[in-house]
Amino acid sequence: MGYVTGLKCRECGRQYEIEPIYVCEFCFGPLEAVYDYQKIKKAISRKKIENRDENLWRYKELLPIDKEPQAGLYSGFTPLVKADNLGKELGLKELYIKDDTVAHPTFSFKDRVVAVALTKAKEFGFDTVACASTGNLAHSVSAQGAKAGFNRFIFIPATLEESKITSSLVFEPHLIAVDGNYDEVNRLCSEIANRYRWAFVNINIRPYYAEGSKTIGFEIAEQLGWKAPDNVVVPCASGSLLTKIWKAFKELKEVGLLRSAHTRVYAAQATGCNPIVTAIKNDTDVIRPIKPDTIAKSLAIGNPADGYYAYAAVKESGGYGEEVTDDEIVEGMKLLARTEGIFAETAGGVTVAVTRKLVQQGYISKNEVTVICVTGNGLKTREALDGKMASPIYIKPNIDAFEEVLKRI
Amino acid sequence: MAVKVRIPTPLQRLTEGKEEVEGKPGKLIDLIMELDKQYPGLAERVSENGKIRRFVNIYVNEEDVRFLNAEETEIKDGDEVSIVPAIAGGRGI
């Protein structure tokens, strides 16, 4: 198999072979996989996909691998939850949560991109995988890399929450905690990537890795009965996820699996790290880097690599962008939990709270089909809720004490 | 006194291996075009149709020209211009 014909610069269009490279030598633009859509169109059908196992590889023809999948064989195909309770709160008739809080094996959408990256790393013959991460990616590379038999080097900002560190360390990678923020960790990793022949999933494997995010879009469309939603609200860190979800709908149309790709794509960020939303609001494609300061650490990328492309996807699709404060993020997490029984990480609080704003402002209307992307599990960012919840009710172990409490509830 | 222009590693092939070259004061884009006469090929790597390429950052005295006057930014005698590919890290600088 193999439906990728090569890599192509997104800026100047220069073509490259399928190799672990990510930057155009000529103009420094990012490289992207090029597919033979005519060939894919002949090779797949809705029926063929529906008969496959429920994991992200059911869309393998639209993923940049040449042989059979070699990692993440149980990743993807997470539930699309019909969110009637939350919909009522927000004033939406048909609302869904794309629930990657239960992604396998490490409870965030990063399991998708890592599945593709590690499969590609095997194809290229690497024995060591590495990444720069704010947490979720670190967990996924640590875990999936263990199962796939790679040496693993994981670089994180040293200020990361304790629980996020444990969730990587348990898989026993080489965990390097760098005294700096994510942008600084990333810069260091670019340097290391130039010196060692390792598969840095979000650097030299990035053109392949990033394609894994499309599977969220593929699944949403299939789970809606092969229909694109009217609106999708996506959290933005680098901006790659949003770009790829938009691409997914367009590709499904291209290969004949969707009749229309009319979805409006909305960018969601925290006020403490809002470079993409700011560009959308100011209607300028120049992304001004900022120093992040937000509890939504998984979205805290101040200099987003795909910021321009996320901006362009939002504009092309007719969507918009909105931002929310840390308090609104916590409120969003609690609202999602008490209405839908889903405990999302801070980034999920961002998308829920942003959706509420978009409805209030009239960007999203009542009768449309709307999907909120919830990309990670709340147990990963428990600290965000410290002091923000009600306490348990403490009682003595007797029935009188309990009934005393009951009278007050 | 002239303008100091710092050249990133991937472009040093065009500047005979020099990390730093001298340019003339004036508009940034004119400075680049002028340098291209001495170092042919430099202009097309960092600009296209008179615009700075999206993944090339140019700093004048540490300030990103996108937040000054972009291609039209006036460069004075003694200014320092740095050309830095956006991917940066070890590769570029």
Interface residues (C-beta under 8 A of the other chain):
Chain A: E11 C12 Y22 V23 C24 E25 F26 C27 F28 G29 P30 N186 R187 L188 C189 S190 E191 I192 A193 N194 R195 V286 R288 A305 Y308
Chain B: P10 R45 E48 R53 R54 F55 V56 R66 F67 P85 A86 I87 A88 G89 G90 R91 G92
